[in-house]
């Protein structure tokens, strides 16, 4: 079973950038799809971006052209590069991994976009 630990969250001004990292341990992460979800206060958790085990990506419409998901299987890490951040991107961001019916969540990292 994979364990996930996120890092890289924090406070950033509108228009700024952040890179989130999700470090995996405990299994061969390259066999898993990786994803980032987010949950804003009072809202449901939503998918932000996903990358399959063979590198195919998909994004929520709200983040296309601003966010990029990538993975480094040698480092067992998934990244989310977030550019042109907006106040509405403020949320707790969660890393997620799945392989068939197996799935695991990270503990979340807070991203606050505010001036």
Order of alpha helices (4+ residues) and beta strands (2+ residues): beta-beta-beta-beta-beta-beta-beta-beta-beta-beta-beta
